């Protein structure tokens, strides 16, 4: 019992506000998902290779979800840094905005848009994910249609001159976004891309993107690093890219 995490949860406007005393808030569509400690450890593990996030950085987080990792990114970049949290699904974006507000992440800007290679409006299907909702671009019935955009649109609208870290977790749509952003990638110093090849057995609608993402980033001038020996399959499907040789792990 000594190591058990203390959590208080209450429903509000159709979502759950989860408070972890002396730590912060997580707002999710349901009570599923990891607590604060597990989320912090998972985020630290994701960001471990090569000092991905530094004080004062500009981070663009594509597929921010309910903000589980946004809070940690916000605290990592500090008062002089900025996090652009991009989330497509309206319900998820509501949770994200609440998470940002309750944790007083004043250096985070929320953009509700679905990124793609073309920037056209997209149709999202909705399933249950670890922390509530898992969304994927799909032309099928059900779900919701949302406004579309490109990574270049984000750069222009937010007045960015450089992206220190591009973090992307968008359920198999990452390769389409990257292919439509080759010019914009010249302004990016570091990337971490979550590919979902590990989930293809459970969801045949998810395309394989891991190998193609590695090749695209190498061709774009990044030093590419992966973690093939990591015990978790989703971490083995992360692709990291660095333009600064000194920041990449050896």
Buried (B, 14 or more C-beta within 10 A) or exposed (E): EEEEEEBEEEEEEEBBBBBBEEBBBBBBBEEEBBBBBEBBEBBEBBBEBBBBBBEEBBBBBBBBBBBBBBBBBBBBBEEEBBBBBBBBBEBBBBBBBBBBBBBEBEBBBBBBBBBBBEBEEBBBBBEEBBBBBBBBBBEEEEBBEBEBBBBBBBBEEBEBEEBBBBBBBBBBBBBBBBEBBEEBBEBBBBBBBBBBBBBEEEEEBBBBBBEBBBEBBEEBEBBBBBBEEEEEEBBBBBBBBBBEEEBBEE
